Amino acid sequence: MSFKLVLLDQLAACHHDKSWFIPLDEMLRDVTAAQAAWTNDEGQSIWRLVHHLIFWNERWLDRFIEGEVRMDHHIDNDETFYVDPSRVSEEEWQKSIERVGSTFVRWIQAVHESDDAKLALTIPSYFNAPWWNVISNVCIHNAYHIGQIMMLKKKVMTSA
């Protein structure tokens, strides 16, 4: 099996292909803006996690498409979770859902259009890791946060 097929399977599992866990698009389908904005005792919310996923998925997708990784040491990871409280509305929540979904679609397209040679290229500025490894870790990162979203969703749905 090629790198490409494994990565496409991982991306699909995170985005829309129900396999070992409920994929993100299904997980978010019936969540309202109020539910997405609800925060637990640790200050985490579904919406904040979605923003974090948008940030890192877009960042690594841009790097993959450009074929260049410039490390941004000025990034404060905590800021990637930020949701502007003045913009909490159903319309803005739907935009966030669409944006995270379209980023997955773009990832799937980019991997589909790449060849195994590109996926095997190493990234000198990022520990000499090959692209297939980085993309696989992007999927692991997504799966981790999708699990958090699932737990938050269960909590917010039972407290409603």
N, C-alpha and C positions, 0 to 999 in steps of 0.2 A: 504494500500500500504506500502511496506517495505521501510526502509531507502535506501536499495540498489537500488531499482527501481527508486526512486526519484533522487538519485545521478547519476545513469547511464543516466537518461534522461537529467539532467543538463550538464553533461560532453559531451554528444552527441550534445546537442544544441550549446555548445561553439565550438566544434570541427568540426562536419560535418553534423548535422541534421538541415536543414533550417526550422526554426519555427518562433519565434517572431523577430529574426534578422538574418542577413546573417552570417553563421558560419565562423570561421577563415579560414578553408581550402579553402572555396570558395572565401573569401575576398582576399586571397594572391595569388590565382591562376594566375592572369594575371599581377601581379606587377613585374616590372623589378628591377634589383639591383639599378639602378640610381633613380628610383621612390621611392624605399624603403629607400634609403639613404638621400633623400631630407628632409631638416629640415625646420620647420616652424619658426615663429618669437620667439617662446619660446624654440627653440633648440630641439624640439621633432621630431622624425622620425618613420616611420613604422618599420624600422629595429631595432631601439632602443627599441621600445615597444615589438617587438618579442623577443629580447634578455632578456628583463625583465621578460616576461612570461616564457621563457625557464628556467631562473634561479629559479624563485619561484615555478613553477610547478615541476621541478626536485627535488628541496630541500624538498618540502612537500611530494612528492611521496616517496623519500628515507626514510623520517621519518615514513611515514605510513607503508612501507614494513618492516622497522626495528622494528616498534612498540615502538619507543623511540624518544622523542623530547628533544634534547639538544639545548637550545637557543644560538644562535650565536650573541652575543652582539657586535662583531667586524664588522658585516656586515654594509657597507655603501650602503644604498638602491640606491643612485645615481649611484654607480658603476655597478649596475645590468643592467643599460641601455647602457653600453658602447659598442660601435662598433669600432673596430680598423680600422682607415681610410686607412691604407696600405693594408687591406684585402678586400676592397670593390670591388667585382667582381660578375658576374652572378653565377659562381661556388660556391662562399662562401654564396651568398644569397640563393641559392638552398639548401645548407647544413643547413642553419638556418631554412628554411621552413620545411625540412625533420625532423630536430631535434624537433621543436615545435610539429609537427604532431605526431611523434613517442612517444613523452612524453604523449600526450593525449591518444594514443592507449594503452600505458602502464598503465595509470591511469584507463582507462575503464577496462582493464584486471584485475588489482589489486582489484578494487571494485567488479567486477563480481565474482572473486574467493574468496572474503571475505564473512563471514557470518554476520548476523545482530548483533551477540554478539560482534564481533570485532568492528563494526561500532559504537556500543553503548559504548565501553570502553572510559573512561575519561582519559585525559592526565594531570596528576598531575602537570607537569612542565609548562603547558600551560593553566592556569586559570581553570583547571579541566574541560575543554571543552571536550565533546564527539567527537570522530572522525567524525561522520556524520556531525556535525556542522562545524568542521574545513574544511572538504571537500566541503561542501556547500558554505562556504565562499571563498574557492579557486575558485569555479565556478563563484561566484559574482565578484571576482577580475578579472578573465578572461573576463567576459562579459563587465566590465567597460572599460578595455583596448581594447577589440575588438571594442567597440564603438568609442574610440579614433582613432583606426586604420581606421575605416570606414570614419571618418571625414577627416583624413589626406589623405586618398586615394582619396576622392572626390576633395579635394583641389589640390593635385598633378596632378590628371587627367585633371582638368579644366585649370591648368596653363601650361600644356604641349603644 
